[in-house]
Amino acid sequence: MGGRSGFLSSGGFSTPAQWHSTGLLYGVKVLVRNDPKSRTGLPGYCNTPGTAYIAMNAEGKFHQLRQYGMDRRPLFDIDYGVDAPLTGRGVRAIHIHEYDSDGVRQPGRWLTDAELRKYGKFFKGVE
């Protein structure tokens, strides 16, 4: 995993790794920041087309899942956090942000029942 908007040097790009993997959760790689004080989000690109990554918080609870497309750019993020227009100020909740064709992250929305069934197994530690 490279830096934000970067690839691993093994993929032909040379950016310092800001993440390391701590294992898999239902076949999806779980990433942890190399610098715990960094506010860098999950990588802006991935080396493997169509993959997903999960970020956990310091307590080992689900924070974010990012799904990438075949072009290795993000398709959507499922976040557990505050999205003031959606959740209200200071209220943490599971929600999704999709990316448009220009790579711009869209405002959050609630997950559909089908999305909750599909991705709910990843929400470790979320009530």
N, C-alpha and C positions, 0 to 999 in steps of 0.2 A: 504494500500500500504506500503510495507516494504521498506527497504533501497535497494540500487542497489544489485540485485541478492538475495534479501530476500523476505520473505512473511510476511503478517500480523501475529501478535501473535495469533489472533483468528483462523488462519489456522494451528496452531500447531508449529509455529516458533517464535522465540523471537528476533526480530530485531527492533530497534526504527523506528517508522514511519517517513519518510522524506517527505511525501506528504499528502495532504488532498484534499478532493473532494469539488468543488465549485458548482457542479450541473451536469446537462446532456446537451449535444448538440446532437440533433437527436438520443437520446438513448445511447450515448457514454459518459462515465464518464470523466469530465474535472478535471484534477489534477493541483494543485499549490504546489510549494515547501514550506515546513514549514520554511526553512531558505532561504530567498530570495537571499542570497549571495552564496548559494551552487551551484556547477556546476554539480550536480548529474543529470544524464539523467533519463528518465522514468524508472520505476522499471524493473529489469532484469527478473523478473518472475511475474506472477499474481496468485491470489487465485482461480479465476474462469476460467476454461479451455475455450478457444475460445473467450475471451473477448478482448476489445480494450480500450486504454486510449488516451486522448488528453492532450497535454501540451500547455498552452498559454503563451505568453511573458508578461512582466510587463505592457504593454499597452492593454492587453486583446486580442491580435491578435494571430492567429494560429501560433504555433511553430513546433509541431510534433504530429503525430498520430502513435501509436505503436499497431500492431495487434499481438495477441498471439495465439498459436496453442492449440490443445487439451492436449498437454504435459505441458502447461502453460509457455512455453518459447517463445521468440519473433519469429514471422515469417517474419515481415518486419516493417520498419519505413518509413513514409512519412514525409519528413522534408521541412521546409521553411527556407533556410539558404544558406550559401556559401559551395559549394563543388568544390574547385578550379579546379580539373581535368575536371569536368563536366560543371560548370557554368562560370568558369573564376574567377580570383582572385577578391574578394570584391563584387561579384555579387550574390545577394540573389535570389533564385528561388525554386519552388516546385520540388522535386525529390524524388526518392524512393531508399531505401537500403534493399535488401533482406538478410536473414540469411541462411547460409548453414546448413547442417544436424549436424555439430559440434557446431552450435551456433555462428559462426563467421560472423560478419556483412560484407557484400560484398560492392564493390564500387558502387557509386550511378549511377542511370540511369534515363532517363526521363520517366514519366508516359505515358502509352498508352492512347489513346482516351477513351477506355472503363474504365480504372482506373480513369481518370479525371472525367468522368460522375458519376461514383460510389462514389468517395470520395470528389469531388469538394465542396459539401455542407458544409464540415467541415472547409474549408479554410477561416474562418472568418477574415476579415480585410486584406486579401492578394489580391493585384491587379494583 
